[in-house]
Amino acid sequence: MNYKQYFEDAVAAGKGLSLSPDFINKVLVDVAKAVVEQTGYLLHQNNKDLERMDPADPRYDRLTLTAERIAVIAADIINVAALASPLGIPISARLMPNGLQISKISVPLGVVAVIYEARPNVTLDVFTLCFKTGNISILKGGSDAYYSNMAIIKVIHEVMQLHNISTKVVTLLPVEREATQALLNAVGYIDVLIPRGSQALINYVRDHSKVPVIETGAGIVHTYFDQSGDVEKAVAIIDNAKTRRVSVCNALDCLIINSLQLPQLEQIAAPLARKGVKLYADEKSYQVLKEVYPAGLLKEAGPEHFGTEFLSMAMSVKTVDTFQQALDHIATHSSKHSEAIISEDEAHIEEFLNKVDAAAVYVNTSTAFTDGAQFGLEAEIGISTQKLHARGPMGLEELTSYKWIVKGNGHIRTP
């Protein structure tokens, strides 16, 4: 298959794209309306994908579309349309002693490619954010979401055609693995490649891509219950962080508990037991839980249960005797996504915020808030766990770069 033609068409669409912010916003609103109007069609196509996946698969929830989820996605598109354009914004300006006027303004990244797995919502999120920021998007979804992604792209393309916009502004590549290899080698066509999915996918793209990569997605998330922590806060926070939606990257994977708080562990674990969460507990926490937690849901933890992204109704429990041990455990096992502390000790809180290296660091709240919409970005293209260019939820600003503008009046440089 001639993937080069896909890339050349995308680049050409970008060169011919010159739309006013108001027009872009109108198109996005129309896409949102079309998505809602086509809910029945989208659910029908999504069901074809769901029928091919085991409901016990951790990806099943992410693959699932419902009328409610579609309505939320459409609302997010409208919210993005209402945001100010991030393009052409003066970032800095200075008048040099020699009279040169030098400024820096925001511009699109260019052609943004995203490789993702069973997440049809990503198709709309990426299109929305890229279109708003003047970027061209190339999407490579997984075979698990084949029918869902094709249906979503069809709805988007129909709106593009109504507005006489090239459908090449958003391209969905075939699901074959050859398409992934083509993207990894698309030097000169793709400006940035963003993998969203499992750690294995992210590692593969990072290790094999010849185009720039922004890592997103994998979340090995910890919450530390400090010796000064409030148990009522802990019960609610840990339950929410673990069970709200287990298949997402901000879900809790490991509870770190100070040994002085072990008497409170039964109370903390009670909501988890009711919801069927399997716990992999270290020796000290296992001794506390073995008489009170359902036997079928309690296992002794091994080394493999720490530093694991479960993406299911499972988590590990690690006991520490000191605050420093908690910091060390996080530093060893974190994916630098989201980390939290439950504490009333201001000194510990400040040290936690300063020393924990993660894209989002929380105090007395659930890590479930690591999300573009929850951060006021309305949508996200992913959650970056690296430090260069973007970190954390990536919204409109993170999909821009900048260029320098230099104005003179016959200036020449002399030694």
MIMI-217491 format. One line per 5 residues: number of its first residue (from 1); their letters; for each residue x, y, z of C-alpha. Coordinates in Angstrom, 2 decimals. Example, Ala and Ser with C-alpha at 12.3 -4.5 7.8 and 13.67 -1.06 7.14 Angstrom:
2
1) AS) 12.30/-4.50/7.80; 13.67/-1.06/7.14;
//
This chain:
415
1) MNYKQ) 0.00/0.00/0.00; 1.25/3.48/-0.85; 1.36/5.13/2.58; 3.55/7.88/1.18; 0.50/9.17/-0.70;
6) YFEDA) -1.41/9.49/2.59; 1.41/11.58/4.01; 1.83/13.74/0.92; -1.91/14.46/0.87; -1.82/15.46/4.53;
11) VAAGK) 1.09/17.84/4.00; -0.65/19.36/0.99; -3.85/19.83/3.00; -1.86/21.67/5.64; -0.34/24.04/3.11;
16) GLSLS) -3.78/24.83/1.75; -5.42/25.29/5.16; -6.15/28.92/5.93; -9.27/29.21/8.05; -10.36/32.00/10.36;
21) PDFIN) -10.84/31.18/14.06; -14.57/31.90/13.80; -14.95/29.52/10.87; -12.98/26.81/12.66; -15.26/27.18/15.67;
26) KVLVD) -18.37/26.91/13.51; -17.10/23.73/11.88; -16.31/22.20/15.27; -19.80/22.98/16.56; -21.23/21.34/13.45;
31) VAKAV) -19.10/18.26/14.06; -20.39/18.08/17.62; -23.98/18.32/16.40; -23.39/15.65/13.77; -21.87/13.31/16.34;
36) VEQTG) -24.97/13.61/18.53; -27.31/13.22/15.56; -25.43/10.10/14.48; -25.39/8.53/17.96; -27.40/5.51/16.84;
41) YLLHQ) -25.07/4.84/13.92; -21.95/5.26/16.07; -23.28/2.90/18.75; -24.20/0.32/16.12; -20.69/0.38/14.67;
46) NNKDL) -19.10/0.40/18.13; -21.11/-2.69/19.04; -19.47/-4.54/16.15; -16.12/-3.93/17.83; -17.41/-4.83/21.29;
51) ERMDP) -18.71/-8.15/20.02; -15.16/-9.08/19.06; -13.64/-8.31/22.47; -13.86/-10.22/25.74; -15.71/-8.05/28.30;
56) ADPRY) -13.07/-9.09/30.85; -10.37/-7.43/28.74; -9.18/-4.24/30.50; -9.54/-2.41/27.18; -13.25/-3.21/26.91;
61) DRLTL) -14.32/-0.20/28.95; -12.16/2.15/26.91; -13.57/0.71/23.72; -17.17/1.14/24.84; -19.24/4.05/23.57;
66) TAERI) -22.58/4.91/25.12; -25.09/7.64/24.35; -23.95/9.41/27.49; -20.27/9.19/26.57; -20.98/10.45/23.06;
71) AVIAA) -22.90/13.40/24.51; -19.94/14.21/26.77; -17.51/14.01/23.84; -19.74/16.33/21.80; -19.94/18.77/24.71;
76) DIINV) -16.14/18.75/24.95; -15.89/19.62/21.24; -18.20/22.60/21.76; -16.17/23.64/24.81; -12.96/23.52/22.77;
81) AALAS) -14.61/25.63/20.08; -15.42/28.24/22.72; -11.79/28.55/23.80; -9.59/31.31/22.44; -7.39/30.36/19.53;
86) PLGIP) -3.82/29.61/20.65; -2.37/30.65/17.26; -0.58/33.89/16.45; -0.22/34.76/20.13; 2.76/37.00/20.93;
91) ISARL) 4.86/35.07/23.43; 7.56/37.68/23.80; 8.75/40.85/22.11; 11.77/43.05/22.48; 13.38/46.04/20.80;
96) MPNGL) 17.11/45.52/20.50; 19.62/48.37/20.95; 20.36/48.22/17.23; 16.71/48.86/16.40; 15.73/45.30/15.43;
101) QISKI) 12.25/44.29/16.55; 12.34/40.63/17.64; 9.24/38.74/18.68; 8.13/35.16/19.19; 4.64/34.00/18.17;
106) SVPLG) 2.75/30.70/18.46; 2.27/28.53/15.36; 0.89/25.03/14.64; 3.15/22.01/15.05; 2.21/20.92/11.52;
111) VVAVI) 1.30/17.29/10.89; 0.48/15.46/14.11; 0.26/11.66/14.01; -1.28/9.60/16.81; -1.06/5.82/17.24;
116) YEARP) -3.63/4.46/19.67; -5.41/1.29/20.63; -9.01/0.58/21.65; -10.03/4.18/22.32; -12.50/5.55/19.76;
121) NVTLD) -12.94/8.78/21.76; -9.33/9.60/20.87; -10.35/9.91/17.21; -12.62/12.86/17.99; -10.35/14.36/20.64;
126) VFTLC) -7.34/14.43/18.33; -9.27/15.81/15.38; -10.86/18.54/17.52; -7.66/19.76/19.11; -5.63/19.57/15.91;
131) FKTGN) -8.25/21.32/13.81; -8.59/24.09/16.40; -4.82/24.62/16.38; -4.36/24.53/12.61; -2.66/21.14/12.65;
136) ISILK) -3.25/18.25/10.29; -3.93/14.94/12.03; -3.04/11.44/10.89; -4.56/8.68/13.00; -3.55/5.05/13.31;
141) GGSDA) -6.12/3.24/15.42; -6.03/-0.39/16.46; -7.99/-3.21/14.87; -10.06/-3.54/18.06; -11.77/-0.21/17.31;
146) YYSNM) -11.88/-0.56/13.52; -15.62/-0.08/12.99; -15.90/2.65/15.63; -13.06/4.72/14.22; -14.25/4.34/10.63;
151) AIIKV) -17.72/5.54/11.64; -16.37/8.56/13.51; -14.13/9.57/10.62; -17.08/9.21/8.24; -19.11/11.67/10.34;
156) IHEVM) -16.21/14.14/10.49; -15.56/13.92/6.76; -19.20/14.56/5.94; -19.04/17.82/7.90; -15.77/18.77/6.19;
161) QLHNI) -17.35/18.25/2.80; -20.34/20.41/3.74; -17.92/23.23/4.47; -15.74/22.63/1.38; -12.74/21.65/3.51;
166) STKVV) -10.36/18.93/2.37; -11.07/15.68/4.17; -7.30/15.20/4.29; -7.17/17.48/7.34; -7.81/14.27/9.29;
171) TLLPV) -6.75/10.90/7.92; -7.39/7.48/9.42; -4.77/5.01/8.27; -5.53/1.31/7.71; -5.19/-0.90/10.78;
176) EREAT) -2.41/-3.04/9.29; 0.94/-3.04/11.08; 2.58/-1.77/7.92; 0.88/1.56/8.56; 2.64/1.83/11.92;
181) QALLN) 6.01/1.14/10.30; 5.29/3.77/7.66; 4.49/6.36/10.35; 7.65/5.55/12.30; 9.69/6.27/9.18;
186) AVGYI) 7.73/9.26/7.82; 10.62/11.71/8.10; 9.81/14.93/6.28; 6.07/14.36/6.50; 5.20/13.91/10.19;
191) DVLIP) 6.24/16.64/12.60; 5.42/14.76/15.80; 4.21/11.25/16.62; 2.19/10.58/19.78; 1.53/7.01/20.97;
196) RGSQA) -1.47/6.46/23.25; -1.96/3.06/24.77; -0.08/0.36/26.61; 3.46/0.70/27.88; 4.49/-1.86/25.26;
201) LINYV) 3.11/0.33/22.46; 4.74/3.46/23.85; 8.10/1.73/24.27; 7.96/0.33/20.75; 7.20/3.69/19.17;
206) RDHSK) 9.87/5.46/21.22; 12.50/2.86/20.38; 11.79/2.61/16.65; 10.53/6.01/15.50; 12.67/8.20/13.27;
211) VPVIE) 10.32/11.17/13.78; 9.99/13.12/17.05; 7.87/11.36/19.70; 5.91/12.65/22.68; 5.27/9.83/25.15;
216) TGAGI) 1.81/9.70/26.70; -0.46/7.35/28.52; 1.15/4.77/30.76; 0.31/5.58/34.37; 1.77/3.68/37.31;
221) VHTYF) 0.01/5.71/39.99; 0.67/5.81/43.73; -1.12/7.39/46.68; 0.79/7.71/49.94; -1.25/7.70/53.18;
226) DQSGD) 0.98/9.63/55.55; 1.06/9.07/59.31; -0.80/12.38/59.74; -3.39/11.63/57.05; -7.11/11.91/57.73;
231) VEKAV) -8.73/8.48/57.45; -12.10/9.77/56.20; -10.37/11.61/53.39; -8.30/8.52/52.65; -11.33/6.22/52.40;
236) AIIDN) -13.04/8.45/49.82; -9.90/9.36/47.86; -8.51/5.84/47.53; -11.88/4.37/46.59; -12.40/7.04/43.92;
241) AKTRR) -8.87/6.85/42.54; -9.04/3.06/42.22; -12.63/2.24/41.28; -14.07/5.25/39.45; -12.83/3.88/36.14;
246) VSVCN) -10.17/1.23/36.34; -9.14/1.19/32.68; -7.80/4.75/32.55; -4.20/5.82/33.06; -4.91/7.96/36.14;
251) ALDCL) -6.38/5.05/38.12; -4.60/4.12/41.35; -2.20/1.17/41.16; -0.47/1.20/44.54; -1.48/2.39/48.00;
256) IINSL) 1.56/3.24/50.08; 0.62/3.31/53.75; 2.66/4.46/56.73; 2.92/1.64/59.26; 1.40/3.87/61.96;
261) QLPQL) -1.78/3.96/59.85; -2.11/0.17/59.51; -4.93/0.08/62.12; -6.94/2.23/59.65; -6.35/-0.12/56.70;
266) EQIAA) -9.48/-2.19/57.33; -11.63/0.94/57.09; -9.83/2.13/53.97; -10.15/-1.26/52.28; -13.85/-1.78/53.05;
271) PLARK) -15.20/0.06/49.94; -12.65/-1.75/47.79; -13.83/-5.12/49.09; -17.44/-4.27/48.34; -16.52/-3.46/44.74;
276) GVKLY) -14.41/-6.55/44.22; -10.91/-5.05/44.11; -8.15/-7.65/44.30; -5.36/-6.53/46.64; -1.74/-7.63/46.40;
281) ADEKS) -0.53/-6.79/49.90; 2.99/-6.78/51.28; 3.72/-8.76/54.45; 2.67/-6.16/57.02; -0.53/-5.08/55.29;
286) YQVLK) -1.40/-8.71/54.49; -1.32/-9.56/58.20; -3.78/-6.74/58.89; -6.13/-7.66/56.05; -6.13/-11.46/56.10;
291) EVYPA) -8.86/-11.68/58.74; -11.10/-8.92/57.36; -10.70/-8.82/53.57; -12.39/-11.40/51.30; -9.97/-14.32/50.95;
296) GLLKE) -10.56/-14.64/47.23; -9.56/-11.02/46.70; -6.44/-10.90/48.88; -3.05/-12.12/47.68; 0.47/-11.74/48.99;
301) AGPEH) 2.37/-9.28/46.85; 5.48/-10.22/44.92; 8.05/-7.85/43.37; 6.08/-7.96/40.10; 3.07/-6.27/41.71;
306) FGTEF) 4.94/-3.02/42.33; 5.61/-0.82/39.34; 2.62/-2.40/37.57; -0.18/-0.58/35.76; -3.11/-2.88/36.51;
311) LSMAM) -5.88/-1.27/34.40; -8.32/-3.52/36.27; -9.96/-4.05/39.65; -6.60/-4.77/41.24; -3.96/-2.82/43.12;
316) SVKTV) -1.00/-3.34/45.41; -0.40/-2.21/49.00; 3.04/-1.23/50.25; 3.84/-0.49/53.90; 6.57/2.00/54.81;
321) DTFQQ) 7.91/3.10/58.16; 9.05/6.57/57.14; 8.10/9.38/54.80; 11.45/8.97/53.01; 10.69/5.32/52.29;
326) ALDHI) 7.48/6.41/50.59; 9.38/8.88/48.43; 11.94/6.22/47.55; 9.26/3.70/46.55; 7.60/6.23/44.26;
331) ATHSS) 10.91/7.26/42.73; 11.69/3.60/41.99; 8.35/2.55/40.53; 6.63/5.68/39.19; 5.98/6.25/35.48;
336) KHSEA) 5.97/10.01/36.28; 2.27/10.32/35.48; 0.28/11.12/38.66; 1.23/10.75/42.33; -0.65/11.76/45.48;
341) IISED) -0.20/12.24/49.22; -2.89/12.19/51.89; -1.47/14.15/54.79; -2.10/16.95/57.28; 1.62/17.56/57.81;
346) EAHIE) 2.51/20.74/55.93; 6.21/19.96/55.95; 5.61/16.54/54.41; 3.19/18.01/51.88; 5.68/20.62/50.70;
351) EFLNK) 8.49/18.10/50.52; 6.28/15.69/48.57; 5.34/18.42/46.08; 8.96/19.45/45.66; 10.59/16.03/45.44;
356) VDAAA) 8.11/13.80/43.60; 8.90/13.83/39.89; 5.61/13.44/38.04; 3.50/15.34/35.53; 0.77/15.84/38.16;
361) VYVNT) 1.29/15.78/41.91; -1.73/15.78/44.25; -2.42/16.67/47.86; -5.49/15.23/49.61; -7.34/14.52/46.38;
366) STAFT) -7.91/11.73/43.88; -5.57/11.19/40.95; -8.70/10.73/38.81; -8.49/14.45/38.07; -5.51/14.04/35.72;
371) DGAQF) -7.56/14.80/32.65; -7.58/17.62/30.13; -11.22/18.55/30.74; -10.73/18.50/34.52; -7.71/20.79/34.14;
376) GLEAE) -9.75/23.33/32.18; -8.34/22.31/28.80; -11.75/20.86/27.76; -10.08/17.94/25.94; -6.66/16.40/25.63;
381) IGIST) -4.58/14.71/22.99; -2.88/12.68/25.70; -1.04/13.00/28.99; 2.65/13.48/28.44; 4.94/11.76/30.94;
386) QKLHA) 8.10/13.35/29.55; 9.58/16.79/30.10; 10.49/18.14/26.68; 7.91/20.30/24.91; 4.87/19.22/26.94;
391) RGPMG) 4.11/17.59/30.27; 0.81/16.37/31.70; -2.53/16.83/29.88; -1.88/18.17/26.39; -4.46/20.70/25.24;
396) LEELT) -4.41/23.49/22.68; -1.26/25.27/23.80; 0.69/22.01/23.81; -0.17/21.51/20.13; 1.62/24.69/19.14;
401) SYKWI) 5.24/25.61/18.65; 6.59/29.09/17.95; 8.67/31.00/15.50; 10.80/34.11/15.76; 9.82/37.21/13.83;
406) VKGNG) 12.63/39.70/13.17; 11.87/43.12/11.67; 14.50/45.61/10.59; 15.02/48.55/8.29; 18.00/47.71/6.13;
411) HIRTP) 19.92/46.25/9.07; 23.11/44.32/8.39; 25.31/42.54/10.91; 28.92/43.63/11.22; 31.65/41.93/13.24;
//
